[in-house]
Amino acid sequence: MNVAGALILLIVGVGALDMVMSFALNKPIAAATNLSEELLPPSVFLSTGMVVRNRADIVVDVLTEWMSEPVKRVAGVLAAVLSFVFLGILALGAVKLAVSSVAIRETAVAAGEFAVWPMKVAFAIGVCMTSFEAARIVVLSLIAPADVIPAANKNEEN
């Protein structure tokens, strides 16, 4: 979460500095947009693991309030398994992308040149952490009673 927050602050800082430099001094930062585009995926996925861990994902209450407890449990297991499959496939692709990017020491070809491979490695780490959390939720939803699994809206319950 700290790294994701730092990346978001960096995106905001580069954007703000670029605007000041552009409007006040008529000297925009070269590749500011490209840098922000490259920093966004790792900043999102480095924090997504915490969302999955806390079960803070979106739940359609209109549908789930009509379900019986056994149906809710089956739907929860199915949702957990599908999330894990999706994130697992995404993690495999991200790792392959990061490995090839590191192998060639990939850089962005833009108005200003900068290394892209660290951002792809951070993205792969974030997706892998998220998929591990999704696997943990699958195991918990299969073996734990429903009241042990954190609720999606636990802040509203308190």
C-alpha positions as a Markdown table, in Angstrom:
| # | Residue | x | y | z |
|---|---|---|---|---|
| 1 | Met | 0.0 | 0.0 | 0.0 |
| 2 | Asn | 2.8 | 2.4 | 0.8 |
| 3 | Val | 4.5 | 1.9 | -2.6 |
| 4 | Ala | 1.1 | 2.3 | -4.4 |
| 5 | Gly | 0.5 | 5.5 | -2.5 |
| 6 | Ala | 4.0 | 6.8 | -3.3 |
| 7 | Leu | 3.4 | 6.0 | -7.0 |
| 8 | Ile | 0.1 | 7.9 | -6.9 |
| 9 | Leu | 1.8 | 10.8 | -5.3 |
| 10 | Leu | 4.5 | 10.7 | -8.0 |
| 11 | Ile | 1.8 | 10.7 | -10.7 |
| 12 | Val | 0.1 | 13.7 | -9.1 |
| 13 | Gly | 3.4 | 15.5 | -8.6 |
| 14 | Val | 4.6 | 15.0 | -12.1 |
| 15 | Gly | 1.2 | 16.1 | -13.5 |
| 16 | Ala | 1.1 | 19.2 | -11.3 |
| 17 | Leu | 4.7 | 20.1 | -12.1 |
| 18 | Asp | 4.0 | 19.6 | -15.8 |
| 19 | Met | 1.0 | 22.0 | -15.6 |
| 20 | Val | 3.0 | 24.6 | -13.8 |
| 21 | Met | 5.9 | 24.3 | -16.2 |
| 22 | Ser | 3.6 | 24.4 | -19.2 |
| 23 | Phe | 1.5 | 27.4 | -18.3 |
| 24 | Ala | 3.9 | 29.5 | -16.2 |
| 25 | Leu | 7.2 | 28.9 | -18.1 |
| 26 | Asn | 6.0 | 27.4 | -21.4 |
| 27 | Lys | 8.4 | 24.5 | -20.8 |
| 28 | Pro | 6.4 | 21.2 | -20.4 |
| 29 | Ile | 8.0 | 18.2 | -18.9 |
| 30 | Ala | 9.0 | 15.8 | -21.7 |
| 31 | Ala | 7.2 | 12.5 | -21.4 |
| 32 | Ala | 5.2 | 13.5 | -18.3 |
| 33 | Thr | 2.1 | 11.9 | -19.8 |
| 34 | Asn | 4.0 | 8.7 | -20.8 |
| 35 | Leu | 5.5 | 8.4 | -17.3 |
| 36 | Ser | 2.0 | 8.8 | -15.7 |
| 37 | Glu | 0.6 | 6.1 | -18.1 |
| 38 | Glu | 3.4 | 3.7 | -17.1 |
| 39 | Leu | 3.0 | 4.3 | -13.4 |
| 40 | Leu | -0.8 | 3.9 | -13.2 |
| 41 | Pro | -1.0 | 0.0 | -13.6 |
| 42 | Pro | 1.5 | -0.8 | -10.9 |
| 43 | Ser | -0.1 | 1.8 | -8.5 |
| 44 | Val | -3.5 | 0.2 | -9.0 |
| 45 | Phe | -2.5 | -3.4 | -8.7 |
| 46 | Leu | -0.1 | -2.9 | -5.8 |
| 47 | Ser | -3.1 | -1.8 | -3.8 |
| 48 | Thr | -5.7 | -4.3 | -5.2 |
| 49 | Gly | -4.4 | -7.1 | -3.0 |
| 50 | Met | -5.6 | -5.2 | 0.0 |
| 51 | Val | -9.0 | -4.7 | -1.6 |
| 52 | Val | -9.3 | -8.5 | -2.1 |
| 53 | Arg | -8.0 | -9.3 | 1.4 |
| 54 | Asn | -10.6 | -7.0 | 3.0 |
| 55 | Arg | -13.3 | -8.3 | 0.7 |
| 56 | Ala | -14.0 | -4.6 | -0.2 |
| 57 | Asp | -15.0 | -5.5 | -3.7 |
| 58 | Ile | -18.3 | -4.5 | -5.2 |
| 59 | Val | -21.3 | -6.6 | -4.2 |
| 60 | Val | -24.7 | -6.2 | -5.9 |
| 61 | Asp | -27.0 | -6.1 | -2.9 |
| 62 | Val | -30.1 | -6.1 | -4.9 |
| 63 | Leu | -29.3 | -9.6 | -6.1 |
| 64 | Thr | -27.7 | -11.0 | -2.9 |
| 65 | Glu | -30.5 | -9.9 | -0.5 |
| 66 | Trp | -32.9 | -12.2 | -2.4 |
| 67 | Met | -30.7 | -15.3 | -2.1 |
| 68 | Ser | -30.9 | -17.9 | 0.6 |
| 69 | Glu | -27.8 | -18.5 | 2.7 |
| 70 | Pro | -26.8 | -21.7 | 0.8 |
| 71 | Val | -27.2 | -19.9 | -2.5 |
| 72 | Lys | -25.2 | -16.9 | -1.2 |
| 73 | Arg | -22.4 | -19.3 | -0.1 |
| 74 | Val | -22.3 | -21.0 | -3.5 |
| 75 | Ala | -22.3 | -17.7 | -5.3 |
| 76 | Gly | -19.5 | -16.5 | -3.0 |
| 77 | Val | -17.4 | -19.6 | -3.7 |
| 78 | Leu | -18.1 | -19.2 | -7.5 |
| 79 | Ala | -17.1 | -15.5 | -7.4 |
| 80 | Ala | -13.9 | -16.3 | -5.5 |
| 81 | Val | -12.9 | -19.1 | -7.9 |
| 82 | Leu | -13.6 | -16.9 | -11.0 |
| 83 | Ser | -11.7 | -14.0 | -9.5 |
| 84 | Phe | -8.7 | -16.3 | -8.8 |
| 85 | Val | -8.8 | -17.8 | -12.3 |
| 86 | Phe | -8.9 | -14.3 | -13.9 |
| 87 | Leu | -6.2 | -12.9 | -11.6 |
| 88 | Gly | -4.0 | -16.0 | -12.1 |
| 89 | Ile | -4.1 | -15.7 | -15.9 |
| 90 | Leu | -3.4 | -12.0 | -15.5 |
| 91 | Ala | -0.5 | -12.7 | -13.2 |
| 92 | Leu | 1.0 | -15.2 | -15.6 |
| 93 | Gly | 0.9 | -12.7 | -18.4 |
| 94 | Ala | 2.3 | -9.9 | -16.2 |
| 95 | Val | 5.2 | -12.1 | -15.1 |
| 96 | Lys | 6.0 | -13.0 | -18.7 |
| 97 | Leu | 5.8 | -9.4 | -19.7 |
| 98 | Ala | 8.1 | -8.3 | -16.8 |
| 99 | Val | 10.7 | -11.0 | -17.5 |
| 100 | Ser | 10.9 | -10.0 | -21.1 |
| 101 | Ser | 11.0 | -6.3 | -20.2 |
| 102 | Val | 13.9 | -6.9 | -17.7 |
| 103 | Ala | 15.8 | -9.0 | -20.2 |
| 104 | Ile | 15.9 | -6.2 | -22.7 |
| 105 | Arg | 16.1 | -3.4 | -20.2 |
| 106 | Glu | 13.1 | -1.8 | -21.8 |
| 107 | Thr | 12.9 | 1.9 | -22.0 |
| 108 | Ala | 10.1 | 4.2 | -23.2 |
| 109 | Val | 10.7 | 5.9 | -26.5 |
| 110 | Ala | 9.0 | 9.2 | -26.0 |
| 111 | Ala | 10.0 | 12.9 | -25.8 |
| 112 | Gly | 12.2 | 11.9 | -22.8 |
| 113 | Glu | 13.6 | 8.4 | -22.4 |
| 114 | Phe | 13.0 | 6.5 | -19.1 |
| 115 | Ala | 13.2 | 2.9 | -17.9 |
| 116 | Val | 9.9 | 1.0 | -18.2 |
| 117 | Trp | 11.0 | -2.4 | -16.8 |
| 118 | Pro | 10.8 | -1.4 | -13.1 |
| 119 | Met | 7.2 | -0.4 | -13.6 |
| 120 | Lys | 6.4 | -3.7 | -15.3 |
| 121 | Val | 8.1 | -5.6 | -12.5 |
| 122 | Ala | 6.0 | -3.7 | -9.9 |
| 123 | Phe | 2.8 | -4.4 | -11.9 |
| 124 | Ala | 3.7 | -8.1 | -11.9 |
| 125 | Ile | 4.4 | -8.1 | -8.2 |
| 126 | Gly | 1.0 | -6.4 | -7.5 |
| 127 | Val | -0.9 | -8.8 | -9.7 |
| 128 | Cys | 0.8 | -11.8 | -8.1 |
| 129 | Met | 0.0 | -10.6 | -4.6 |
| 130 | Thr | -3.6 | -10.0 | -5.6 |
| 131 | Ser | -3.9 | -13.5 | -7.1 |
| 132 | Phe | -2.4 | -15.0 | -3.9 |
| 133 | Glu | -5.0 | -13.1 | -1.9 |
| 134 | Ala | -7.7 | -14.4 | -4.3 |
| 135 | Ala | -6.5 | -18.0 | -3.7 |
| 136 | Arg | -6.6 | -17.4 | 0.0 |
| 137 | Ile | -10.2 | -16.2 | -0.3 |
| 138 | Val | -11.1 | -19.3 | -2.3 |
| 139 | Val | -9.6 | -21.6 | 0.4 |
| 140 | Leu | -11.4 | -19.6 | 3.1 |
| 141 | Ser | -14.7 | -19.7 | 1.3 |
| 142 | Leu | -14.5 | -23.5 | 0.9 |
| 143 | Ile | -13.4 | -24.4 | 4.4 |
| 144 | Ala | -14.5 | -21.6 | 6.7 |
| 145 | Pro | -18.0 | -20.9 | 8.0 |
| 146 | Ala | -19.6 | -17.9 | 6.4 |
| 147 | Asp | -19.2 | -15.7 | 9.5 |
| 148 | Val | -15.4 | -16.2 | 9.5 |
| 149 | Ile | -14.9 | -14.6 | 6.0 |
| 150 | Pro | -14.8 | -10.8 | 6.2 |
| 151 | Ala | -17.9 | -9.2 | 4.9 |
| 152 | Ala | -17.8 | -7.0 | 1.9 |
| 153 | Asn | -19.4 | -4.2 | 3.8 |
| 154 | Lys | -17.9 | -4.7 | 7.2 |
| 155 | Asn | -17.7 | -1.0 | 7.9 |
| 156 | Glu | -21.4 | -0.7 | 7.5 |
| 157 | Glu | -22.0 | -3.5 | 10.0 |
| 158 | Asn | -20.2 | -1.8 | 12.9 |
